[in-house]
Amino acid sequence: MNLNSVEILTQYFPDLTPEQQQQFARLQELYGEWNAKINVISRKDMDNLMVNHILHSLAIAKVVRFPAGTSVMDVGTGGGLPGLPLAILFPEVKFHLVDSIGKKIHVVQEIAQELRLHNVKASHTRAEQVSEKYDFIVSRAVARLATFYQWIQFSFKKESVPEQGLYYLKGGDLDEELAEAGLVHEVYDLNTYFKEEFFETKKVVYIPQHPTA
Ligand SMILES: C[S@@+](CC[C@H](N)C(=O)[O-])C[C@H]1O[C@@H](n2cnc3c(N)ncnc32)[C@H](O)[C@@H]1O
């Protein structure tokens, strides 16, 4: 199978509609176009975009299905990962993608508009400065958990769904990082869901919240 075809996604997410498949194919093209102008994804990794970035972002959906009507913040989204692929997958969920670098947010806004993703808002801001509250927070490759959690600990809605919390894409040996953070957590190994070698050491760390209602 061509590792950059949308089929790589449909084998793991067989319910993708033709429109979603088209959006993912277009997302791949748009990243190619934007990356030629601004480095939003490491250039050496562009050849593996579909697996290492788009499928990796969607891996969060193997661990949690965001219910329709809920809200998600993607902290340190960079060029829109994992937020944009998740927003395509969950059109009934509202996504707020934030990053402290304005030119990256500009790219995210342009891509969201081109893909007609009406469920995406992107803001040039630091996570610590966001006052809205969310059901879920997602992230990839931004900061150590202990630091990251300090930024976002007050960004959860008080009343939410039981699966509320932070879903953080991480790699490698996390024991020290998890011990340092001292938070209740669950770790999901992504190699149980995906056969590509890339996922061998990849994980989703879930930090649950405890809603009051
Ligand atoms: C290594 S990049 C990862 C980008 C993207 N999540 C990905 O996986 O491709 C880290 C990003 O986090 C952003 N960032 C770091 N600290 C932040 C903060 N406190 N609030 C918002 N964005 C932050 C940086 O500007 C950068 O774009």
The ligand as a Gaussian input file, in Angstrom:
#p B3LYP/6-31G(d) Opt

LIG

0 1
 C        7.309000      20.949000      18.617000
 S        5.977000      21.976000      18.210000
 C        4.656000      20.794000      18.017000
 C        3.576000      21.295000      17.103000
 C        2.428000      20.304000      16.876000
 N        1.711000      20.000000      18.097000
 C        2.915000      19.025000      16.225000
 O        2.867000      17.983000      16.869000
 O        3.353000      19.086000      15.064000
 C        5.558000      22.758000      19.744000
 C        4.628000      23.951000      19.593000
 O        4.156000      24.376000      20.864000
 C        4.027000      25.777000      20.871000
 N        3.997000      26.199000      22.271000
 C        4.963000      26.020000      23.205000
 N        4.549000      26.497000      24.404000
 C        3.276000      26.981000      24.222000
 C        2.315000      27.605000      25.082000
 N        2.577000      27.826000      26.376000
 N        1.113000      27.962000      24.569000
 C        0.850000      27.747000      23.254000
 N        1.726000      27.176000      22.390000
 C        2.921000      26.793000      22.870000
 C        5.225000      26.237000      20.049000
 O        5.040000      27.520000      19.507000
 C        5.291000      25.167000      18.963000
 O        4.581000      25.543000      17.801000

